[in-house]
Amino acid sequence: MAIKLDYVIEIRAPRARVWTQMLGDAGYRDWTAAFCEGSYYEGRWETGADMRFLGPSGDGMRARIEVAREPEYVSIEHLGELVGGAPKECADWQGVFERYWLKDQGGATRIEVELNQVPEAYVEMMNTMWPAALQRLKKACET
């Protein structure tokens, strides 16, 4: 059974700064360390672009940017897993969408994160890692 997960955080920083910190190379590496130390991506945050979200071992996820509207919204369609940089035959993450809304709150930013169709086996892990990752992002944006 797949589960929908939602996370929200308020950050005392303008939306453009949060977008850059969240999706720029150095900022992305920092906040996603909560999921895997050394995380990085290959690709562009543009509608239709192919992306690879990787850890130091080359394991990670293949994805496509469904929609990107800087600095307000990005939707990522997961296409599957990578092992050692190569596609792995596994349907667990196919069709999972990861969506981010960055909403202007009068100079602050409210980030709403939605993951739909998360495999049940990953829910507990996601509920631990996502809040930690968003706190890292908040700290980086507010300092």
N, C-alpha and C positions, 0 to 999 in steps of 0.2 A: 504494500500500500504506500502511495506517495503522499507527502504532507506539504502544505503551504506554510512557509515561515515568514514572519515580518519582524523587522527591527527598526527602531527609530532612535535618533540622537539629535540633540540641539548643540550647535557649535557657534561660539561667539566669534565669528569671522564672516566676511562677505562671501557670497556664493562663488564668485570667480576664484577667490583664493582657495576655497574648499575643493572646487573642481580640479584645480591645478595640483594641489597637494595630494588629492585622492588618486588622480589618474596620471600624473607626471611620473617619470621613471623613478626618481629618488624617493618621492613621497609614497608611491605605490609599494616599493620595496620595504619601506618602514612599516606601514600599517598592516600589510599582509604577512609580516613576520609572525603575527599572532596565529596564523594558519600553518606556516612552514617557514622557518628561518631560511633566508636566502631566496624567497619567492621573487619572481620577476615575470614580465610578459614580453612577448614578441608580437608585433603588429601595430595597428593604428586604431585609435578610438574614433573611427569614422563609420557611418552607416554602410553596411555591407562588407566591411573588412573582416578578414580571417584573423583570429587571435590564437595564441598559444600561451597558456598560463602555466608556468613551470617552477619546479623547485631545483635545487642544485644537482640532483641526480638525473634530471631530464624527465622525471615523472610529472604528470600534471593533467591538464584538460585542453581539449581542442574546442574552439568556440567561434562564433560569428557575431559581430555587432549587428543586432537587428535594427536598432535606431540609436543615434547619438545626436543630441541637441545641446551643445555646450551653451551655458553652464547649468542646464536644468534637468536633463534626463539622459540616461543611457540604459539600453536593454541588451543583455547578452544572452544569446541562445547557445547552450552547451551542446556540443556534437558528440562528445565521447571522451574517453580517457587516453592518456599517453603514458607509455612505459619506456624509459630510456629514450624519450623523444619520438618513439614510434607509436602509431595508433594501436590501441588494444581493443580486441573484440569484446565489448562489454556494453550492455544497453543501460546500465544503471543511471547514467547522467544524460543520456540522449533525450532531448526535448525538455530539459530543465531550463527555465528562464530565470535570470538574475537581473533584477531591475532596480535602478536607483533614481529617486526623485530628489532634487536639491531645491528646496523651497526657500525663497527670500523671506526672512522674518525681521524686516526693518534693520538691516545691517548684520544680523545673525543668519545662520542657515540651519534649516531642519532637513536632515537626511532621512528619507524613508527607503528602506531596503525590503524587497520582496523576492523570495525564492519560491517558485511554484514547483510542484512535483518532486520534492526532495525524497529520495529513497528513505524509508523508515529507519533503516540501519544507521543513517548518518545524522538523524535529528538531534540526538543528545550531544554529539560532537559539535554540530553547528550551533546549538544553543549555548555552548561554552565558548567557542572560538569567535563567533560574530560579535558579541558584546565587548570582548577584549580587543578585537581589531578596531571597532568603532571608537573605543576609548583612546587607543593609540592615535587614531586619525584626529580626534578632538584635541588631544594634547599637542600634536604637531601643528595644527591650524591655529591654536590659541596662543602659542608662544612666539 
